Amino acid sequence: MPERAPARSKVAALISGSGTNMAALLYASRAEDCPYEIVLVASNNPAAGGIRLAEAEGVATFVLPHKGMDRADHDAAMHEAIRASGAEYVALAGYMRILTSEFVAKWEGRMLNIHPSLLPKYKGLHTHEQAIANGDSHGGVSIHLVTAELDDGPVLGQTPVAIVPGDTAETLAARVLIAEHQLYSRMLAKLVTQASDPEHLVTRVRTRAIELPEVDEVTSHGMPCFGIVNGKKFAYISRDHHGDGKTALLVKISGLDEQAMLIEQDADRYYRPAYFGDGWIGIRLDLGDTDWDAVSDWLARSWRSVAPKRLTSLMDAADAF
């Protein structure tokens, strides 16, 4: 059976004005090898020029004026529109609203912002004026993950832009905008392709596995392996094992019948791992659409299958609260 090509990640862009950065993301997404697509352009401003452009380009739009609305209610409505579009990531592209911590938490690690300075310098507004007034040699642009603190999330990439004699905030901003249009699409592509990057996938599994009680990690059969300390193993991470080209989680199951049922349901995602027998299932992590809550559930179930009763009893007691 031929390998299934990873699905392109779905992105919603939020704008408040002309939407030039949204347009840059959109036109970059038209390249055949781009790993994302823009599925929604949403705005708090009915007059936003970017909405008209998105409509002309055949992209779904959503507009909800914020005036007269409670901020939390407005954010909740925007969140529902984004979810309804199928978007997995959010790109803030000139969205001139401070988001509530509740909205940010729902998109943690999956929402990007573009800021016209070399962070951590000059958070907030009037960045170009500040860079010129302070005699900086460069202004620039930063792409960062969004956190509850304004312009404070982890920076994914930056492009410095030289300040030349006679620059004003307007002339510097015009050159920074060119850098913005180039950098944003590259950093968005970098973020969404983490969904199939082996090291990133291993890190995400490891984070979940070691949260379980009395778990340690070793290397076994050349793979990261998780087990009860001084006890049995319950999970492995397979990375191109024996040249199979897969990044997958191997966990324990009830036996051959369950293994056959899972493979029949989704033969692209589930497979019988070589050398592990009928009591294990391989779950592909590199298809670009991994359900990480389901991964956590698989790990917890597999852990329970090998954990001593004293640990499972403690877990049951904790769950009861």
RAPE-V558622 format. One record per residue. RES is the residue in three letters. PSI is psi in whole degrees, -180 to 180 (* if undefined). D_CENTER is the distance of its C-alpha to the mean C-alpha in Angstrom with 1 decimal. Layout:
[[RES | PSI | D_CENTER] [RES | PSI | D_CENTER]]
//
This chain:
[[MET | 131 | 29.1] [PRO | 150 | 26.9] [GLU | 139 | 23.3] [ARG | 127 | 20.9] [ALA | 138 | 18.8] [PRO | 137 | 15.0] [ALA | 147 | 14.1] [ARG | 135 | 12.8] [SER | 140 | 9.4] [LYS | 131 | 10.6] [VAL | 137 | 10.0] [ALA | 134 | 12.3] [ALA | 131 | 14.0] [LEU | 129 | 16.0] [ILE | 163 | 19.3] [SER | -10 | 22.7] [GLY | -131 | 24.9] [SER | -24 | 25.5] [GLY | 34 | 21.9] [THR | -37 | 22.6] [ASN | -36 | 19.1] [MET | -43 | 17.9] [ALA | -40 | 20.6] [ALA | -41 | 19.6] [LEU | -43 | 16.1] [LEU | -48 | 18.0] [TYR | -32 | 20.7] [ALA | -34 | 18.5] [SER | -14 | 16.8] [ARG | -12 | 20.3] [ALA | 143 | 20.7] [GLU | -33 | 21.0] [ASP | 10 | 18.7] [CYS | 133 | 15.7] [PRO | 5 | 12.6] [TYR | 164 | 11.5] [GLU | 147 | 13.9] [ILE | 117 | 14.5] [VAL | -12 | 15.6] [LEU | 138 | 16.5] [VAL | 120 | 17.9] [ALA | 150 | 18.8] [SER | 155 | 21.2] [ASN | 0 | 23.4] [ASN | 110 | 26.1] [PRO | -23 | 28.2] [ALA | 5 | 29.7] [ALA | 125 | 26.6] [GLY | -29 | 27.4] [GLY | -27 | 24.0] [ILE | -43 | 24.4] [ARG | -40 | 27.5] [LEU | -46 | 25.9] [ALA | -42 | 23.1] [GLU | -42 | 25.8] [ALA | -30 | 27.9] [GLU | 4 | 25.1] [GLY | 21 | 24.7] [VAL | 137 | 21.3] [ALA | 145 | 21.2] [THR | 158 | 21.6] [PHE | 128 | 21.8] [VAL | 129 | 24.0] [LEU | 105 | 24.9] [PRO | 140 | 27.1] [HIS | -15 | 26.5] [LYS | 131 | 30.2] [GLY | -3 | 31.9] [MET | 143 | 28.8] [ASP | 139 | 27.7] [ARG | -43 | 24.4] [ALA | -38 | 22.8] [ASP | -40 | 24.2] [HIS | -45 | 22.8] [ASP | -38 | 19.3] [ALA | -40 | 19.6] [ALA | -40 | 20.9] [MET | -42 | 18.1] [HIS | -45 | 15.6] [GLU | -38 | 17.8] [ALA | -40 | 18.1] [ILE | -46 | 14.4] [ARG | -42 | 14.2] [ALA | -27 | 17.4] [SER | -14 | 16.1] [GLY | 6 | 13.7] [ALA | 141 | 10.7] [GLU | -16 | 7.3] [TYR | 157 | 6.0] [VAL | 131 | 8.7] [ALA | 114 | 10.6] [LEU | 120 | 13.6] [ALA | 72 | 16.4] [GLY | 36 | 19.5] [TYR | 109 | 18.9] [MET | 53 | 21.8] [ARG | 137 | 21.1] [ILE | 121 | 20.3] [LEU | 147 | 17.9] [THR | 155 | 18.9] [SER | -30 | 17.4] [GLU | -43 | 17.0] [PHE | -46 | 14.8] [VAL | -42 | 12.6] [ALA | -35 | 12.5] [LYS | -23 | 11.4] [TRP | 25 | 8.1] [GLU | 128 | 7.8] [GLY | -3 | 5.0] [ARG | 13 | 3.5] [MET | 127 | 7.0] [LEU | 152 | 8.9] [ASN | 154 | 12.7] [ILE | 134 | 15.5] [HIS | 132 | 18.6] [PRO | 58 | 22.0] [SER | 170 | 23.0] [LEU | 84 | 22.5] [LEU | 145 | 20.8] [PRO | 8 | 22.0] [LYS | 141 | 25.0] [TYR | 62 | 25.7] [LYS | 158 | 23.1] [GLY | -147 | 24.0] [LEU | 173 | 26.4] [HIS | 41 | 29.1] [THR | -41 | 27.3] [HIS | -41 | 29.5] [GLU | -42 | 32.7] [GLN | -42 | 31.8] [ALA | -42 | 31.1] [ILE | -46 | 34.4] [ALA | -31 | 36.4] [ASN | 2 | 35.4] [GLY | 25 | 36.5] [ASP | 148 | 33.2] [SER | -25 | 33.4] [HIS | 143 | 29.9] [GLY | -154 | 27.6] [GLY | -166 | 24.2] [VAL | 146 | 20.6] [SER | 142 | 17.4] [ILE | 126 | 13.8] [HIS | 155 | 12.0] [LEU | 145 | 9.2] [VAL | 131 | 11.0] [THR | 177 | 13.1] [ALA | -25 | 16.2] [GLU | 135 | 18.4] [LEU | 125 | 19.0] [ASP | 39 | 17.7] [ASP | 3 | 17.1] [GLY | 169 | 13.5] [PRO | 132 | 12.8] [VAL | 127 | 13.8] [LEU | -28 | 12.1] [GLY | 154 | 15.2] [GLN | 152 | 18.6] [THR | 115 | 21.6] [PRO | 145 | 25.0] [VAL | 122 | 27.5] [ALA | 140 | 31.2] [ILE | 122 | 33.4] [VAL | 156 | 36.7] [PRO | 135 | 40.1] [GLY | -1 | 40.6] [ASP | 142 | 37.0] [THR | 172 | 36.3] [ALA | -36 | 33.1] [GLU | -44 | 33.2] [THR | -38 | 33.9] [LEU | -42 | 31.2] [ALA | -36 | 28.7] [ALA | -39 | 29.6] [ARG | -38 | 28.8] [VAL | -36 | 25.6] [LEU | -37 | 24.5] [ILE | -45 | 25.0] [ALA | -38 | 22.8] [GLU | -47 | 20.1] [HIS | -31 | 20.2] [GLN | -40 | 19.9] [LEU | -38 | 17.3] [TYR | -45 | 14.6] [SER | -36 | 14.3] [ARG | -42 | 14.2] [MET | -34 | 11.4] [LEU | -43 | 9.2] [ALA | -40 | 10.4] [LYS | -43 | 9.8] [LEU | -48 | 6.0] [VAL | -27 | 5.9] [THR | -10 | 8.8] [GLN | -23 | 7.6] [ALA | -17 | 7.5] [SER | 8 | 11.2] [ASP | 121 | 12.1] [PRO | -44 | 14.8] [GLU | -40 | 14.6] [HIS | -42 | 11.0] [LEU | -42 | 11.8] [VAL | -43 | 15.0] [THR | -41 | 13.7] [ARG | -39 | 11.6] [VAL | -46 | 14.8] [ARG | -45 | 17.0] [THR | -41 | 15.6] [ARG | -39 | 16.4] [ALA | -44 | 19.6] [ILE | -6 | 21.2] [GLU | -18 | 20.8] [LEU | 152 | 23.5] [PRO | 136 | 27.1] [GLU | 46 | 29.0] [VAL | 139 | 26.6] [ASP | 168 | 26.9] [GLU | 135 | 25.4] [VAL | 178 | 27.6] [THR | 127 | 27.7] [SER | 133 | 29.6] [HIS | 29 | 30.4] [GLY | 11 | 28.2] [MET | 147 | 25.1] [PRO | 136 | 23.3] [CYS | 139 | 25.0] [PHE | 137 | 24.9] [GLY | 170 | 28.0] [ILE | 138 | 30.1] [VAL | 124 | 31.8] [ASN | 24 | 35.1] [GLY | -154 | 34.3] [LYS | 159 | 32.8] [LYS | 145 | 29.5] [PHE | -9 | 27.0] [ALA | 144 | 24.0] [TYR | 154 | 23.5] [ILE | 117 | 20.6] [SER | 124 | 22.0] [ARG | 103 | 21.0] [ASP | 44 | 23.2] [HIS | 126 | 26.0] [HIS | 32 | 29.3] [GLY | 26 | 27.6] [ASP | -7 | 26.0] [GLY | 9 | 22.8] [LYS | 148 | 20.5] [THR | 119 | 17.9] [ALA | 157 | 18.7] [LEU | 130 | 19.4] [LEU | 122 | 23.1] [VAL | 163 | 24.3] [LYS | 145 | 27.7] [ILE | -177 | 28.9] [SER | -24 | 32.3] [GLY | -165 | 33.8] [LEU | -40 | 34.6] [ASP | -46 | 34.6] [GLU | -39 | 31.0] [GLN | -47 | 29.9] [ALA | -38 | 31.7] [MET | -44 | 30.3] [LEU | -43 | 26.7] [ILE | -37 | 27.3] [GLU | -37 | 29.2] [GLN | -40 | 26.5] [ASP | 87 | 23.8] [ALA | -18 | 25.3] [ASP | -36 | 22.2] [ARG | -41 | 20.1] [TYR | 144 | 23.0] [TYR | 162 | 25.8] [ARG | 113 | 28.7] [PRO | 130 | 28.0] [ALA | 141 | 31.0] [TYR | 5 | 33.3] [PHE | -17 | 31.8] [GLY | -174 | 33.9] [ASP | -14 | 33.7] [GLY | 12 | 32.2] [TRP | 154 | 28.7] [ILE | 141 | 25.9] [GLY | 133 | 23.3] [ILE | 112 | 19.9] [ARG | 133 | 17.8] [LEU | -6 | 14.3] [ASP | 24 | 13.9] [LEU | -6 | 14.2] [GLY | 0 | 10.6] [ASP | 36 | 10.8] [THR | 133 | 11.2] [ASP | 103 | 12.1] [TRP | -23 | 11.4] [ASP | -39 | 14.0] [ALA | -38 | 16.4] [VAL | -44 | 15.9] [SER | -41 | 16.9] [ASP | -42 | 19.8] [TRP | -44 | 20.9] [LEU | -44 | 21.0] [ALA | -41 | 23.0] [ARG | -44 | 25.3] [SER | -39 | 26.0] [TRP | -45 | 26.6] [ARG | -31 | 29.1] [SER | -18 | 30.9] [VAL | -14 | 32.0] [ALA | 144 | 32.0] [PRO | 157 | 35.5] [LYS | -32 | 36.6] [ARG | -33 | 36.7] [LEU | -41 | 33.0] [THR | -33 | 32.2] [SER | -41 | 34.7] [LEU | -40 | 33.0] [MET | -42 | 29.7] [ASP | -40 | 31.5] [ALA | -41 | 33.1] [ALA | -40 | 29.9] [ASP | -30 | 28.3] [ALA | -23 | 31.5] [PHE | * | 30.7]]
//
